[in-house]
Amino acid sequence: QVRLVESGGGSVQAGGSLRLACSTTGVTSPYSHLSPFVAWFRQPPGKGREAREGVAGLDTGGNRAYYAASVQGRFTISQDKAKNMLYLQMNNLKPEDTAMYYCAAAPLALTIGGMWYDRYEYPHWGQGTQVTVSP
């Protein structure tokens, strides 16, 4: 059974850093040719689920990372397979980074032609952790 639990959110001033963590229990693939894909998404305050945007994604098989242009160079996604943990290191935070951050997982990889930032690619989601950045 897949269970995702985020932690590490909080309030910081612009320019500060936070490290989000996600416990990724059960995110495994029974097929050797398919590796799980995990990602961080964020949902701005006052916006619905349709506004949820991909921040960073990780192909756990090849350990290849993908980033939204808005966070490239500031955020780093990483994993600790032994601990079943996914992380998002966020540096030089800006007020526009304020959002609820969600961990998402696709245990059987993405669909053919699927995009890592497409929320419909991920059947499993955590409950979210709030990040607030003040000017």
C-alpha positions as CSV (number, residue, x, y, z in Angstrom):
1,Q,0.0,0.0,0.0
2,V,1.3,3.4,-1.0
3,R,1.5,6.1,1.6
4,L,3.0,9.5,1.2
5,V,3.6,11.8,4.2
6,E,5.2,15.3,3.8
7,S,6.9,17.3,6.5
8,G,9.3,20.2,6.8
9,G,7.1,23.1,5.7
10,G,7.1,26.4,7.6
11,S,7.4,30.1,7.4
12,V,10.6,31.8,6.3
13,Q,11.6,35.2,5.0
14,A,12.6,35.8,1.4
15,G,16.1,34.5,0.7
16,G,15.7,31.7,3.3
17,S,15.8,28.0,2.9
18,L,13.6,25.0,3.8
19,R,14.0,21.3,3.3
20,L,10.8,19.3,2.6
21,A,10.7,15.6,3.2
22,C,8.3,12.9,2.1
23,S,8.0,9.4,3.4
24,T,7.3,7.2,0.4
25,T,6.1,4.0,1.8
26,G,5.1,1.4,-0.7
27,V,6.4,3.2,-3.8
28,T,7.9,0.3,-5.6
29,S,7.4,-1.3,-9.0
30,P,7.0,-5.1,-9.4
31,Y,8.4,-4.8,-13.0
32,S,12.2,-4.5,-13.6
33,H,11.7,-2.4,-16.7
34,L,9.6,0.2,-14.9
35,S,10.9,2.5,-12.2
36,P,8.7,4.7,-10.0
37,F,8.5,8.4,-10.8
38,V,8.1,10.8,-7.9
39,A,7.6,14.6,-7.8
40,W,6.8,17.7,-5.8
41,F,3.9,19.8,-6.7
42,R,2.6,23.0,-5.2
43,Q,-0.8,24.6,-5.0
44,P,-1.0,28.4,-4.5
45,P,-3.1,29.8,-1.7
46,G,-6.8,30.2,-2.6
47,K,-6.4,28.1,-5.7
48,G,-8.0,24.8,-6.5
49,R,-6.4,21.4,-7.4
50,E,-6.4,22.4,-11.1
51,A,-3.8,25.0,-10.2
52,R,-1.4,22.5,-8.8
53,E,1.9,22.8,-10.6
54,G,4.9,20.6,-10.9
55,V,7.9,21.9,-9.1
56,A,10.4,19.0,-9.5
57,G,10.3,15.4,-10.6
58,L,12.6,12.5,-10.2
59,D,13.0,9.3,-12.2
60,T,14.0,7.0,-9.4
61,G,15.5,4.4,-11.8
62,G,18.0,6.7,-13.5
63,N,18.0,9.3,-10.7
64,R,17.3,12.0,-13.4
65,A,15.8,15.2,-12.1
66,Y,13.5,17.6,-13.7
67,Y,12.6,21.2,-12.6
68,A,10.1,23.9,-13.4
69,A,11.8,27.0,-14.9
70,S,10.7,29.0,-11.9
71,V,12.7,27.0,-9.4
72,Q,15.6,25.9,-11.6
73,G,18.9,26.6,-9.7
74,R,17.1,27.2,-6.4
75,F,15.4,23.8,-5.6
76,T,16.9,20.4,-5.6
77,I,15.0,17.1,-5.5
78,S,16.7,14.0,-4.1
79,Q,15.9,10.6,-2.7
80,D,17.2,8.2,-0.1
81,K,16.1,4.8,-1.3
82,A,17.3,3.0,1.8
83,K,15.0,5.2,4.0
84,N,12.2,5.5,1.5
85,M,12.4,9.2,1.6
86,L,12.1,12.0,-1.0
87,Y,13.4,15.5,-0.3
88,L,13.1,19.0,-1.8
89,Q,15.8,21.4,-0.8
90,M,14.6,24.9,-1.4
91,N,17.0,27.8,-1.3
92,N,16.7,31.5,-2.0
93,L,13.0,31.3,-1.4
94,K,10.7,34.0,-2.8
95,P,7.2,35.2,-1.7
96,E,5.8,33.6,-4.9
97,D,7.0,30.2,-3.7
98,T,4.3,30.4,-1.0
99,A,2.0,27.4,-1.5
100,M,0.9,24.0,-0.2
101,Y,3.5,21.5,-1.3
102,Y,2.6,18.0,-2.2
103,C,4.6,14.8,-2.7
104,A,3.3,12.6,-5.6
105,A,4.2,9.2,-6.8
106,A,3.7,7.1,-9.9
107,P,4.9,3.6,-8.9
108,L,4.7,2.3,-12.5
109,A,6.6,5.2,-14.1
110,L,4.9,7.8,-16.3
111,T,2.7,6.9,-19.2
112,I,4.4,6.8,-22.7
113,G,4.7,10.4,-23.7
114,G,3.6,11.6,-20.3
115,M,5.1,14.7,-18.7
116,W,6.5,14.8,-15.2
117,Y,4.6,18.0,-14.4
118,D,1.3,16.6,-15.4
119,R,-0.6,15.9,-12.1
120,Y,-2.7,13.3,-13.8
121,E,0.3,11.1,-14.2
122,Y,0.4,10.5,-10.4
123,P,-2.2,8.3,-8.7
124,H,-0.8,8.8,-5.3
125,W,-0.6,12.0,-3.3
126,G,0.3,13.1,0.2
127,Q,-1.7,15.5,2.3
128,G,0.7,18.5,1.8
129,T,2.8,20.7,3.8
130,Q,2.5,24.5,3.9
131,V,5.3,26.8,2.9
132,T,5.0,30.5,3.5
133,V,7.6,33.0,2.4
134,S,7.3,36.6,3.6
135,P,9.0,39.6,1.9
